[in-house]
Amino acid sequence: MNASASAAILLSILGCADIIVATFAPGWLSTNVLGVTGSEGPLLVCISGTCRVIIQNRPASILAVFSLLCLATVTGIFGLVLLIIGGCCSSDRNMFSSGSASVLVSGIFALAGVATYTGVTAQAVQASSFLSYYYCFGMCWAGAFLSLMAAMLGFLGGKLL
């Protein structure tokens, strides 16, 4: 396994860690630091509360939700495209070869990130707090960057192995 594929797997692990932190930390932050009770993890908000958040909040909040949703969607689609290209361009055209496996792992984390980024945004809008909003916004960008880098390096690993 070359350095590119190793870096892709490392970034995939970091992306997974970011998803886990983004899932649980904002709810803990809201409850224990900001004193807001009844906070849910962002993934639960994504599953059960995104429509409620969009309906109940002001237009600026709606814009924020859809802006980051678009960002997350584009990131996930780009990761999926790189996943497919990397698999098709690997030397033996086997999606589960050692090089393309890193692409597969990276693509999975990129797509899993879509739900996470959406949920984190919903959590930030719901919390209506300066600290919570910018914390969650930063987590969105960090997760998007890690997933994107993992997908790109996974693509290179698939081509070079």
DSSP file (Angstrom, degrees, kcal/mol; ACC not computed):
  #  RESIDUE AA STRUCTURE BP1 BP2  ACC     N-H-->O    O-->H-N    N-H-->O    O-->H-N    TCO  KAPPA ALPHA  PHI   PSI    X-CA   Y-CA   Z-CA
    1    1 A M              0   0    0      0, 0.0   156,-0.0     0, 0.0     2,-0.0   0.000 360.0 360.0 360.0 127.9    0.0    0.0    0.0
    2    2 A N     >  -     0   0    0    155,-0.1     4,-2.2     1,-0.1     5,-0.2  -0.221 360.0 -97.5 -84.1 176.8    1.5    3.3   -1.0
    3    3 A A  H  > S+     0   0    0      1,-0.2     4,-2.6     2,-0.2     5,-0.2   0.854 120.4  55.6 -62.9 -35.7    1.6    6.6    0.9
    4    4 A S  H  > S+     0   0    0      2,-0.2     4,-2.0     1,-0.2   153,-0.3   0.927 109.7  44.7 -64.9 -45.2   -1.5    8.0   -0.9
    5    5 A A  H  > S+     0   0    0      2,-0.2     4,-2.2     1,-0.2    -1,-0.2   0.893 113.3  51.4 -65.8 -38.7   -3.7    5.1    0.0
    6    6 A S  H  X S+     0   0    0     -4,-2.2     4,-2.3     1,-0.2    -2,-0.2   0.913 110.0  49.3 -63.6 -41.8   -2.4    5.1    3.6
    7    7 A A  H  X S+     0   0    0     -4,-2.6     4,-2.6     1,-0.2    -1,-0.2   0.869 108.6  54.2 -64.6 -36.4   -3.2    8.8    3.8
    8    8 A A  H  X S+     0   0    0     -4,-2.0     4,-2.0   145,-0.3    -1,-0.2   0.920 109.9  46.1 -63.3 -43.9   -6.7    8.2    2.4
    9    9 A I  H  X S+     0   0    0     -4,-2.2     4,-2.1     2,-0.2    -2,-0.2   0.906 112.4  51.1 -66.3 -40.4   -7.4    5.6    5.1
   10   10 A L  H  X S+     0   0    0     -4,-2.3     4,-2.3     1,-0.2    -2,-0.2   0.930 111.7  46.6 -61.4 -45.6   -6.0    7.9    7.8
   11   11 A L  H  X S+     0   0    0     -4,-2.6     4,-2.7     1,-0.2    -1,-0.2   0.840 109.1  55.7 -67.1 -32.1   -8.2   10.8    6.7
   12   12 A S  H  X S+     0   0    0     -4,-2.0     4,-2.2     2,-0.2    -1,-0.2   0.909 107.8  48.5 -64.2 -40.6  -11.2    8.4    6.5
   13   13 A I  H  X S+     0   0    0     -4,-2.1     4,-2.5     2,-0.2    -2,-0.2   0.923 112.2  48.6 -64.4 -43.2  -10.6    7.5   10.2
   14   14 A L  H  X S+     0   0    0     -4,-2.3     4,-2.4     1,-0.2    -2,-0.2   0.899 110.3  51.9 -62.3 -40.1  -10.3   11.2   11.1
   15   15 A G  H  X S+     0   0    0     -4,-2.7     4,-2.0     2,-0.2    -1,-0.2   0.887 109.0  50.1 -62.8 -38.3  -13.5   11.8    9.1
   16   16 A C  H  X S+     0   0    0     -4,-2.2     4,-2.3     2,-0.2    -2,-0.2   0.918 110.3  49.8 -64.7 -43.3  -15.3    9.1   11.0
   17   17 A A  H  X S+     0   0    0     -4,-2.5     4,-2.7     1,-0.2    -2,-0.2   0.893 109.3  52.3 -61.3 -39.1  -14.1   10.6   14.3
   18   18 A D  H  X S+     0   0    0     -4,-2.4     4,-2.8     1,-0.2    -1,-0.2   0.895 108.3  50.6 -64.0 -39.7  -15.3   14.0   13.2
   19   19 A I  H  X S+     0   0    0     -4,-2.0     4,-1.5     2,-0.2    -2,-0.2   0.911 111.3  48.3 -63.8 -42.2  -18.7   12.5   12.5
   20   20 A I  H  X S+     0   0    0     -4,-2.3     4,-1.8     2,-0.2     5,-0.3   0.933 114.1  45.7 -64.0 -45.7  -18.9   10.8   15.9
   21   21 A V  H  X S+     0   0    0     -4,-2.7     4,-2.7     1,-0.2    -2,-0.2   0.913 112.3  51.2 -63.5 -42.5  -17.9   14.1   17.7
   22   22 A A  H  < S+     0   0    0     -4,-2.8    -1,-0.2     1,-0.2    -2,-0.2   0.785 109.2  53.4 -66.1 -26.1  -20.3   16.1   15.6
   23   23 A T  H  < S+     0   0    0     -4,-1.5     4,-0.3    -5,-0.2    20,-0.2   0.907 125.3  17.3 -73.8 -42.6  -23.1   13.6   16.5
   24   24 A F  H  X S+     0   0    0     -4,-1.8     4,-1.7    17,-0.2    -2,-0.2   0.792 111.9  67.0-104.8 -32.9  -22.7   13.8   20.3
   25   25 A A  H  X S+     0   0    0     -4,-2.7     4,-3.1    -5,-0.3     5,-0.2   0.904  95.8  53.2 -65.9 -44.5  -20.7   16.8   21.3
   26   26 A P  H  > S+     0   0    0      0, 0.0     4,-2.8     0, 0.0    -1,-0.2   0.894 109.4  50.2 -60.5 -37.6  -23.1   19.7   20.3
   27   27 A G  H  > S+     0   0    0     -4,-0.3     4,-2.1     2,-0.2    12,-0.2   0.919 113.8  45.2 -63.1 -42.0  -25.9   18.1   22.3
   28   28 A W  H  X>S+     0   0    0     -4,-1.7     4,-2.9     2,-0.2     5,-0.5   0.902 113.0  51.7 -65.5 -40.9  -23.6   17.8   25.3
   29   29 A L  I  X>S+     0   0    0     -4,-3.1     4,-2.0     1,-0.2     5,-1.9   0.931 111.2  46.5 -61.8 -46.3  -22.4   21.4   24.7
   30   30 A S  I  <5S+     0   0    0     -4,-2.8     6,-3.0    -5,-0.2     5,-0.2   0.905 118.8  40.9 -63.5 -41.4  -25.9   22.8   24.6
   31   31 A T  I  <5S+     0   0    0     -4,-2.1    -2,-0.2     4,-0.2    -1,-0.2   0.932 127.0  27.3 -74.4 -46.4  -27.0   20.9   27.7
   32   32 A N  I  <5S+     0   0    0     -4,-2.9    -3,-0.2    -5,-0.2    -2,-0.2   0.757 132.2  28.2 -94.4 -27.2  -24.0   21.3   30.0
   33   33 A V  I  <<S+     0   0    0     -4,-2.0    -3,-0.2    -5,-0.5    -4,-0.1   0.843 129.5  32.7-101.8 -44.9  -22.3   24.5   28.9
   34   34 A L  S   <S-     0   0    0     -5,-1.9    -3,-0.2     2,-0.1    -4,-0.2   0.602  98.2-127.3 -91.8 -11.8  -25.2   26.6   27.5
   35   35 A G        +     0   0    0     -6,-0.3     2,-0.6     1,-0.3    -4,-0.2   0.683  57.5 145.3  76.4  17.0  -27.8   25.3   29.8
   36   36 A V    >   -     0   0    0     -6,-3.0     3,-0.5    -7,-0.2    -1,-0.3  -0.806  36.9-150.3 -90.2 119.1  -30.3   24.4   27.1
   37   37 A T  T 3   +     0   0    0     -2,-0.6    -6,-0.0     1,-0.2    -5,-0.0  -0.488  68.4  32.4 -90.0 158.4  -32.2   21.3   28.1
   38   38 A G  T 3  S+     0   0    0      1,-0.2    -1,-0.2    -2,-0.2     2,-0.2   0.692  75.4 162.7  76.8  19.6  -33.6   18.6   25.9
   39   39 A S    <   -     0   0    0     -3,-0.5     2,-0.3   -12,-0.2    -1,-0.2  -0.472  23.0-152.4 -73.9 142.8  -30.9   18.9   23.2
   40   40 A E        -     0   0    0     -2,-0.2    -1,-0.0     1,-0.1   -12,-0.0  -0.733  26.4 -95.2-107.4 159.8  -30.6   16.0   20.8
   41   41 A G    >>  -     0   0    0     -2,-0.3     4,-2.0     1,-0.1     3,-0.7  -0.453  42.4-110.4 -66.4 150.5  -27.6   14.8   18.9
   42   42 A P  H 3> S+     0   0    0      0, 0.0     4,-2.7     0, 0.0     5,-0.1   0.819 116.4  56.6 -56.6 -35.0  -27.5   16.3   15.4
   43   43 A L  H 3> S+     0   0    0    -20,-0.2     4,-2.1     2,-0.2     5,-0.2   0.890 107.8  48.2 -67.0 -35.9  -28.2   13.0   13.7
   44   44 A L  H <> S+     0   0    0     -3,-0.7     4,-3.0     2,-0.2     5,-0.5   0.894 111.4  50.6 -66.9 -38.6  -31.4   12.6   15.7
   45   45 A V  H  X>S+     0   0    0     -4,-2.0     4,-2.5     1,-0.2     5,-1.0   0.916 109.6  51.7 -61.7 -41.8  -32.3   16.2   14.7
   46   46 A C  H  <5S+     0   0    0     -4,-2.7     4,-0.4     3,-0.2    -2,-0.2   0.908 116.1  39.7 -61.2 -42.3  -31.6   15.3   11.1
   47   47 A I  H  <5S+     0   0    0     -4,-2.1    -2,-0.2    -5,-0.1    -1,-0.2   0.921 134.0  16.3 -74.9 -44.0  -33.9   12.3   11.2
   48   48 A S  H  <5S+     0   0    0     -4,-3.0    -3,-0.2    -5,-0.2    -2,-0.2   0.669 130.2  32.4-108.0 -18.6  -36.7   13.7   13.3
   49   49 A G  T  X5S+     0   0    0     -4,-2.5     4,-2.6    -5,-0.5    -3,-0.2   0.465  78.4  97.3-126.2   1.0  -36.5   17.4   13.5
   50   50 A T  H  ><S+     0   0    0     -5,-1.0     4,-2.4    -4,-0.4     5,-0.2   0.927  91.9  45.9 -63.0 -44.4  -35.1   19.0   10.3
   51   51 A C  H  > S+     0   0    0      1,-0.2     4,-2.3     2,-0.2    -1,-0.2   0.906 113.2  50.7 -63.3 -40.2  -38.6   19.8    8.8
   52   52 A R  H  > S+     0   0    0      1,-0.2     4,-2.4     2,-0.2    -1,-0.2   0.903 110.5  49.7 -63.6 -40.8  -39.8   21.2   12.1
   53   53 A V  H  X S+     0   0    0     -4,-2.6     4,-1.5     1,-0.2    -2,-0.2   0.924 111.6  48.2 -63.4 -44.5  -36.6   23.4   12.3
   54   54 A I  H  < S+     0   0    0     -4,-2.4    -2,-0.2    -5,-0.2    -1,-0.2   0.902 115.1  44.9 -64.3 -40.8  -37.1   24.7    8.8
   55   55 A I  H  < S+     0   0    0     -4,-2.3    -1,-0.2     1,-0.2    -2,-0.2   0.894 116.3  43.9 -70.6 -40.3  -40.8   25.5    9.4
   56   56 A Q  H  < S+     0   0    0     -4,-2.4    -1,-0.2    -5,-0.2    -2,-0.2   0.687 100.2  78.1 -84.6 -18.5  -40.5   27.2   12.8
   57   57 A N  S  < S-     0   0    0     -4,-1.5     5,-0.1    -5,-0.2    69,-0.0  -0.491  84.8 -93.6 -98.7 163.9  -37.4   29.4   12.2
   58   58 A R    >>  -     0   0    0     -2,-0.2     4,-1.8     1,-0.1     3,-0.9  -0.128  44.9 -96.4 -68.4 165.2  -37.0   32.7   10.5
   59   59 A P  H 3> S+     0   0    0      0, 0.0     4,-2.5     0, 0.0     5,-0.2   0.824 122.4  59.4 -55.3 -35.3  -36.0   33.0    6.8
   60   60 A A  H 3> S+     0   0    0      1,-0.2     4,-2.0     2,-0.2     5,-0.1   0.887 106.6  48.0 -61.9 -37.3  -32.3   33.5    7.7
   61   61 A S  H <> S+     0   0    0     -3,-0.9     4,-2.5     2,-0.2    -1,-0.2   0.885 109.0  53.0 -69.6 -38.3  -32.3   30.2    9.4
   62   62 A I  H  X S+     0   0    0     -4,-1.8     4,-2.5     1,-0.2     5,-0.2   0.925 109.2  49.9 -61.0 -43.5  -34.0   28.6    6.4
   63   63 A L  H  X S+     0   0    0     -4,-2.5     4,-2.4     1,-0.2    -2,-0.2   0.905 110.1  50.5 -61.8 -42.0  -31.2   30.0    4.2
   64   64 A A  H  X S+     0   0    0     -4,-2.0     4,-2.1     2,-0.2     5,-0.2   0.912 110.6  49.3 -63.2 -42.9  -28.5   28.7    6.5
   65   65 A V  H  X S+     0   0    0     -4,-2.5     4,-2.0     1,-0.2    -2,-0.2   0.950 115.4  41.9 -61.7 -50.0  -30.0   25.2    6.6
   66   66 A F  H  X S+     0   0    0     -4,-2.5     4,-2.3     2,-0.2    -1,-0.2   0.827 110.9  56.7 -71.5 -30.1  -30.4   24.9    2.8
   67   67 A S  H  X S+     0   0    0     -4,-2.4     4,-2.2    -5,-0.2    -1,-0.2   0.950 113.2  39.6 -63.6 -48.4  -26.9   26.5    2.1
   68   68 A L  H  X S+     0   0    0     -4,-2.1     4,-2.7     2,-0.2    -2,-0.2   0.811 112.2  57.4 -73.0 -28.2  -25.1   23.9    4.2
   69   69 A L  H  X S+     0   0    0     -4,-2.0     4,-2.5    -5,-0.2    -1,-0.2   0.922 108.7  46.6 -63.6 -42.4  -27.4   21.2    2.9
   70   70 A C  H  X S+     0   0    0     -4,-2.3     4,-2.7     2,-0.2     5,-0.2   0.918 112.3  50.4 -64.0 -43.6  -26.3   22.1   -0.7
   71   71 A L  H  X S+     0   0    0     -4,-2.2     4,-2.3     1,-0.2    -2,-0.2   0.931 112.9  45.9 -59.1 -46.3  -22.7   22.2    0.5
   72   72 A A  H  X S+     0   0    0     -4,-2.7     4,-2.7     2,-0.2    -1,-0.2   0.893 112.4  50.9 -65.1 -40.1  -23.0   18.7    2.0
   73   73 A T  H  X S+     0   0    0     -4,-2.5     4,-2.9     2,-0.2     5,-0.2   0.929 110.7  47.8 -64.3 -45.3  -24.8   17.3   -1.0
   74   74 A V  H  X S+     0   0    0     -4,-2.7     4,-2.7     2,-0.2    -1,-0.2   0.913 112.8  49.6 -61.1 -42.7  -22.2   18.6   -3.4
   75   75 A T  H  X S+     0   0    0     -4,-2.3     4,-2.3    -5,-0.2    -2,-0.2   0.928 113.0  46.5 -61.8 -45.3  -19.4   17.2   -1.2
   76   76 A G  H  X S+     0   0    0     -4,-2.7     4,-2.2     2,-0.2    -2,-0.2   0.904 113.5  48.1 -64.6 -41.9  -21.2   13.8   -1.0
   77   77 A I  H  X S+     0   0    0     -4,-2.9     4,-2.7     2,-0.2    -2,-0.2   0.917 111.7  50.3 -63.8 -42.8  -21.8   13.7   -4.7
   78   78 A F  H  X S+     0   0    0     -4,-2.7     4,-2.4     1,-0.2    -2,-0.2   0.905 110.4  50.0 -62.9 -41.0  -18.2   14.6   -5.5
   79   79 A G  H  X S+     0   0    0     -4,-2.3     4,-2.0    -5,-0.2    -1,-0.2   0.893 111.1  49.3 -62.4 -39.5  -17.0   11.9   -3.1
   80   80 A L  H  X S+     0   0    0     -4,-2.2     4,-2.3     2,-0.2    -2,-0.2   0.900 109.9  51.0 -67.0 -40.8  -19.3    9.3   -4.8
   81   81 A V  H  X S+     0   0    0     -4,-2.7     4,-2.9     1,-0.2     5,-0.2   0.931 111.6  47.2 -61.4 -45.7  -18.0   10.4   -8.3
   82   82 A L  H  X S+     0   0    0     -4,-2.4     4,-2.8     1,-0.2     5,-0.2   0.868 109.2  55.6 -63.9 -34.9  -14.4   10.0   -7.2
   83   83 A L  H  X S+     0   0    0     -4,-2.0     4,-1.9    -5,-0.2    -2,-0.2   0.936 112.0  42.1 -60.0 -46.9  -15.4    6.6   -5.7
   84   84 A I  H  X S+     0   0    0     -4,-2.3     4,-2.4     2,-0.2    -2,-0.2   0.931 116.7  47.1 -67.9 -46.5  -16.7    5.4   -9.0
   85   85 A I  H  X S+     0   0    0     -4,-2.9     4,-2.2     1,-0.2    -2,-0.2   0.928 111.7  50.9 -62.2 -45.0  -13.9    6.8  -11.1
   86   86 A G  H  X S+     0   0    0     -4,-2.8     4,-0.6    -5,-0.2    -1,-0.2   0.895 111.8  47.5 -60.5 -40.2  -11.3    5.4   -8.7
   87   87 A G  H >< S+     0   0    0     -4,-1.9     3,-0.6    -5,-0.2    -1,-0.2   0.904 113.8  46.7 -67.5 -40.5  -12.8    2.0   -8.9
   88   88 A C  H 3< S+     0   0    0     -4,-2.4    -2,-0.2     1,-0.2    -1,-0.2   0.806 114.6  47.2 -70.9 -29.0  -13.1    2.1  -12.7
   89   89 A C  H 3< S+     0   0    0     -4,-2.2    -1,-0.2    -5,-0.2    -2,-0.2   0.459  81.8 116.9 -95.3  -1.5   -9.5    3.3  -13.2
   90   90 A S  S X< S-     0   0    0     -4,-0.6     3,-1.3    -3,-0.6    69,-0.2  -0.319  79.6-109.0 -66.4 155.8   -7.7    0.9  -10.8
   91   91 A S  T 3  S+     0   0    0     67,-0.5    -1,-0.1     1,-0.3    68,-0.1   0.830 116.0  31.5 -59.7 -37.7   -5.3   -1.4  -12.6
   92   92 A D  T 3  S-     0   0    0      2,-0.2    -1,-0.3     0, 0.0     3,-0.1   0.352 101.4-126.4-103.7   7.2   -7.3   -4.6  -12.2
   93   93 A R    <   +     0   0    0     -3,-1.3     2,-0.6     1,-0.2    -2,-0.1   0.795  64.1 138.3  54.6  31.5  -10.7   -2.9  -12.4
   94   94 A N    >   -     0   0    0      1,-0.1     3,-2.1     0, 0.0     6,-0.3  -0.936  48.6-152.4-110.0 115.6  -11.7   -4.6   -9.2
   95   95 A M  T 3  S+     0   0    0     -2,-0.6     9,-0.3     1,-0.3    -1,-0.1   0.725  96.3  50.2 -59.6 -21.0  -13.6   -2.3   -6.8
   96   96 A F  T 3  S+     0   0    0      4,-0.1    -1,-0.3     5,-0.1     2,-0.0   0.130  79.8 122.7-109.3  21.0  -12.3   -4.3   -3.8
   97   97 A S  S <> S-     0   0    0     -3,-2.1     4,-2.2     1,-0.1     5,-0.2  -0.314  82.5 -97.3 -69.2 167.7   -8.6   -4.3   -4.7
   98   98 A S  H  > S+     0   0    0      1,-0.2     4,-0.8     2,-0.2    -1,-0.1   0.862 123.9  44.5 -59.6 -37.4   -6.3   -2.8   -2.1
   99   99 A G  H >> S+     0   0    0      1,-0.2     4,-1.0     2,-0.2     3,-0.6   0.938 115.6  44.9 -72.1 -46.8   -6.2    0.6   -3.8
  100  100 A S  H 3> S+     0   0    0     -6,-0.3     4,-2.5     1,-0.2    -2,-0.2   0.727 101.1  69.1 -73.0 -20.1   -9.9    0.9   -4.5
  101  101 A A  H 3X S+     0   0    0     -4,-2.2     4,-2.6     1,-0.2    -1,-0.2   0.895  98.4  51.1 -62.6 -37.6  -10.8   -0.3   -1.1
  102  102 A S  H <X S+     0   0    0     -4,-0.8     4,-2.3    -3,-0.6    -1,-0.2   0.867 109.3  51.0 -66.7 -34.4   -9.5    3.0    0.3
  103  103 A V  H  X S+     0   0    0     -4,-1.0     4,-2.8    51,-0.4    -2,-0.2   0.909 109.9  50.2 -65.7 -41.4  -11.7    4.8   -2.3
  104  104 A L  H  X S+     0   0    0     -4,-2.5     4,-2.2    -9,-0.3    -2,-0.2   0.934 111.7  46.8 -62.6 -46.7  -14.7    2.8   -1.1
  105  105 A V  H  X S+     0   0    0     -4,-2.6     4,-1.9     1,-0.2    -1,-0.2   0.918 113.8  49.0 -61.1 -43.6  -14.0    3.6    2.6
  106  106 A S  H  X S+     0   0    0     -4,-2.3     4,-2.3     1,-0.2    45,-0.3   0.916 110.5  50.1 -63.4 -43.4  -13.5    7.3    1.7
  107  107 A G  H  X S+     0   0    0     -4,-2.8     4,-2.3     1,-0.2     5,-0.2   0.875 107.4  54.2 -63.4 -37.6  -16.7    7.4   -0.3
  108  108 A I  H  X S+     0   0    0     -4,-2.2     4,-2.6     1,-0.2    -1,-0.2   0.926 110.9  45.4 -61.9 -44.3  -18.7    5.8    2.5
  109  109 A F  H  X S+     0   0    0     -4,-1.9     4,-1.7     1,-0.2    -2,-0.2   0.871 110.7  54.1 -68.6 -35.2  -17.5    8.5    4.9
  110  110 A A  H  X S+     0   0    0     -4,-2.3     4,-0.6    37,-0.2    -1,-0.2   0.918 113.5  41.9 -63.1 -42.3  -18.2   11.3    2.4
  111  111 A L  H >X S+     0   0    0     -4,-2.3     3,-0.8     1,-0.2     4,-0.7   0.874 111.6  54.1 -73.8 -37.2  -21.8   10.1    2.0
  112  112 A A  H 3X S+     0   0    0     -4,-2.6     4,-1.3     1,-0.2     3,-0.3   0.834 101.2  63.3 -63.6 -29.5  -22.3    9.5    5.7
  113  113 A G  H 3X S+     0   0    0     -4,-1.7     4,-3.2     1,-0.2     5,-0.3   0.804  88.2  69.5 -63.3 -29.5  -21.1   13.1    6.2
  114  114 A V  H <X S+     0   0    0     -3,-0.8     4,-2.0    -4,-0.6    -1,-0.2   0.938 103.0  42.0 -57.0 -49.4  -24.1   14.4    4.2
  115  115 A A  H  X S+     0   0    0     -4,-0.7     4,-2.3    -3,-0.3    -1,-0.2   0.883 115.2  52.1 -64.4 -37.6  -26.6   13.4    6.9
  116  116 A T  H  X S+     0   0    0     -4,-1.3     4,-2.9     2,-0.2     5,-0.2   0.936 108.8  47.8 -66.1 -46.5  -24.2   14.6    9.7
  117  117 A Y  H  X S+     0   0    0     -4,-3.2     4,-2.1     1,-0.2    -1,-0.2   0.903 112.8  49.7 -62.5 -40.5  -23.7   18.1    8.2
  118  118 A T  H  X S+     0   0    0     -4,-2.0     4,-2.1    -5,-0.3    -1,-0.2   0.928 113.3  46.3 -62.7 -44.3  -27.4   18.5    7.7
  119  119 A G  H  X S+     0   0    0     -4,-2.3     4,-2.4     2,-0.2    -2,-0.2   0.887 110.0  52.8 -66.5 -40.0  -28.1   17.4   11.3
  120  120 A V  H  X S+     0   0    0     -4,-2.9     4,-2.4     2,-0.2    -1,-0.2   0.907 109.6  49.8 -62.0 -41.1  -25.4   19.6   12.8
  121  121 A T  H  X S+     0   0    0     -4,-2.1     4,-2.5     2,-0.2     5,-0.2   0.921 110.3  49.7 -63.3 -43.8  -26.9   22.6   10.9
  122  122 A A  H  X S+     0   0    0     -4,-2.1     4,-2.4     1,-0.2    -1,-0.2   0.901 110.8  50.6 -61.1 -40.4  -30.3   21.8   12.2
  123  123 A Q  H  X S+     0   0    0     -4,-2.4     4,-2.3     2,-0.2    -1,-0.2   0.914 110.3  49.6 -63.5 -42.4  -28.9   21.6   15.8
  124  124 A A  H  X>S+     0   0    0     -4,-2.4     4,-1.4     1,-0.2     5,-0.6   0.917 112.7  46.2 -64.2 -43.3  -27.2   24.9   15.4
  125  125 A V  H  <5S+     0   0    0     -4,-2.5    -1,-0.2     1,-0.2    -2,-0.2   0.901 113.2  50.4 -64.7 -39.9  -30.3   26.7   14.2
  126  126 A Q  H  <5S+     0   0    0     -4,-2.4    -2,-0.2    -5,-0.2    -1,-0.2   0.873 107.8  52.3 -67.2 -37.2  -32.4   25.0   16.9
  127  127 A A  H  <5S-     0   0    0     -4,-2.3    -1,-0.2    -5,-0.2    -2,-0.2   0.810  85.8-159.7 -71.2 -29.0  -30.0   26.1   19.7
  128  128 A S  T  <5 +     0   0    0     -4,-1.4     2,-0.4     1,-0.2    -3,-0.1   0.862  42.7 134.5  52.8  40.6  -30.1   29.8   18.5
  129  129 A S     >< -     0   0    0     -5,-0.6     4,-2.9     1,-0.1     5,-0.2  -0.962  60.4-138.3-124.3 139.0  -26.8   30.5   20.3
  130  130 A F  H  > S+     0   0    0     -2,-0.4     4,-2.1     2,-0.2     5,-0.2   0.939 106.7  42.8 -57.0 -50.4  -23.8   32.4   19.0
  131  131 A L  H  > S+     0   0    0      1,-0.2     4,-2.1     2,-0.2    -1,-0.2   0.937 117.2  45.4 -64.4 -48.2  -21.3   29.9   20.5
  132  132 A S  H  > S+     0   0    0      1,-0.2     4,-2.6     2,-0.2     5,-0.2   0.895 111.8  53.0 -64.7 -40.0  -23.3   26.8   19.4
  133  133 A Y  H  X S+     0   0    0     -4,-2.9     4,-2.6     1,-0.2    -1,-0.2   0.946 113.3  40.8 -62.0 -49.2  -23.9   28.1   15.9
  134  134 A Y  H  X S+     0   0    0     -4,-2.1     4,-2.1    -5,-0.2    -1,-0.2   0.823 113.6  54.2 -73.5 -29.0  -20.3   28.8   15.1
  135  135 A Y  H  X S+     0   0    0     -4,-2.1     4,-2.0    -5,-0.2    -1,-0.2   0.953 113.4  42.3 -62.9 -49.6  -19.1   25.6   16.8
  136  136 A C  H  X S+     0   0    0     -4,-2.6     4,-2.2     2,-0.2    -2,-0.2   0.883 112.3  53.9 -66.6 -38.3  -21.5   23.5   14.7
  137  137 A F  H  X S+     0   0    0     -4,-2.6     4,-2.1    -5,-0.2    -1,-0.2   0.917 109.0  49.5 -61.8 -42.0  -20.7   25.5   11.5
  138  138 A G  H  X S+     0   0    0     -4,-2.1     4,-2.5     1,-0.2    -1,-0.2   0.885 108.6  52.6 -63.0 -38.7  -17.0   24.8   12.1
  139  139 A M  H  X S+     0   0    0     -4,-2.0     4,-2.6     2,-0.2     5,-0.2   0.877 106.5  54.5 -64.7 -37.0  -17.7   21.1   12.5
  140  140 A C  H  X S+     0   0    0     -4,-2.2     4,-2.6     1,-0.2    -2,-0.2   0.960 112.1  42.2 -59.4 -51.1  -19.6   21.1    9.2
  141  141 A W  H  X S+     0   0    0     -4,-2.1     4,-2.5     1,-0.2    -2,-0.2   0.890 113.9  51.6 -65.9 -39.1  -16.6   22.6    7.3
  142  142 A A  H  X S+     0   0    0     -4,-2.5     4,-2.4     2,-0.2    -1,-0.2   0.925 112.6  45.8 -63.1 -43.9  -14.1   20.3    9.1
  143  143 A G  H  X S+     0   0    0     -4,-2.6     4,-2.4     2,-0.2     5,-0.2   0.907 112.9  49.6 -65.6 -41.8  -16.1   17.2    8.3
  144  144 A A  H  X S+     0   0    0     -4,-2.6     4,-2.4    -5,-0.2    -2,-0.2   0.919 112.3  48.3 -62.3 -43.3  -16.6   18.3    4.7
  145  145 A F  H  X S+     0   0    0     -4,-2.5     4,-2.7     2,-0.2     5,-0.2   0.929 112.7  47.3 -64.3 -45.8  -12.9   19.0    4.3
  146  146 A L  H  X S+     0   0    0     -4,-2.4     4,-2.4     1,-0.2    -2,-0.2   0.916 114.2  46.6 -63.3 -43.5  -11.8   15.7    5.8
  147  147 A S  H  X S+     0   0    0     -4,-2.4     4,-2.3     2,-0.2   -37,-0.2   0.906 113.7  48.6 -65.7 -40.8  -14.3   13.7    3.7
  148  148 A L  H  X S+     0   0    0     -4,-2.4     4,-2.4    -5,-0.2    -2,-0.2   0.926 112.8  46.9 -65.5 -44.9  -13.3   15.5    0.5
  149  149 A M  H  X S+     0   0    0     -4,-2.7     4,-2.7     1,-0.2     5,-0.3   0.892 111.7  52.0 -64.1 -38.8   -9.6   15.0    1.2
  150  150 A A  H  X S+     0   0    0     -4,-2.4     4,-2.3    -5,-0.2    -1,-0.2   0.915 110.8  47.6 -63.2 -42.4  -10.2   11.3    2.0
  151  151 A A  H  X S+     0   0    0     -4,-2.3     4,-2.0   -45,-0.3    -2,-0.2   0.908 113.7  47.4 -65.8 -41.3  -12.1   10.8   -1.3
  152  152 A M  H  X S+     0   0    0     -4,-2.4     4,-2.1     2,-0.2    -2,-0.2   0.931 115.6  43.4 -66.6 -46.0   -9.4   12.6   -3.4
  153  153 A L  H  X S+     0   0    0     -4,-2.7     4,-2.5     1,-0.2  -145,-0.3   0.852 112.0  54.5 -69.9 -32.7   -6.5   10.7   -1.8
  154  154 A G  H  X S+     0   0    0     -4,-2.3     4,-2.2    -5,-0.3   -51,-0.4   0.889 106.8  52.0 -64.2 -38.1   -8.5    7.5   -2.0
  155  155 A F  H  X S+     0   0    0     -4,-2.0     4,-1.6     2,-0.2    -2,-0.2   0.926 110.5  47.4 -62.0 -45.8   -8.9    8.1   -5.7
  156  156 A L  H  X S+     0   0    0     -4,-2.1     4,-2.4     1,-0.2    -2,-0.2   0.902 110.5  52.7 -62.6 -40.8   -5.2    8.7   -6.1
  157  157 A G  H  X S+     0   0    0     -4,-2.5     4,-1.5  -153,-0.3    -1,-0.2   0.894 107.4  51.9 -62.0 -39.1   -4.5    5.5   -4.2
  158  158 A G  H  < S+     0   0    0     -4,-2.2   -67,-0.5   -59,-0.3   -58,-0.2   0.846 114.1  43.3 -65.2 -33.4   -6.8    3.5   -6.5
  159  159 A K  H  < S+     0   0    0     -4,-1.6    -2,-0.2   -69,-0.2    -1,-0.2   0.831 115.3  47.0 -80.6 -32.1   -5.0    4.8   -9.5
  160  160 A L  H  <        0   0    0     -4,-2.4    -2,-0.2     1,-0.2    -1,-0.2   0.684 360.0 360.0 -88.0 -17.6   -1.5    4.4   -8.2
  161  161 A L     <        0   0    0     -4,-1.5    -1,-0.2    -5,-0.2    -2,-0.1   0.489 360.0 360.0 -87.8 360.0   -1.7    0.9   -6.8
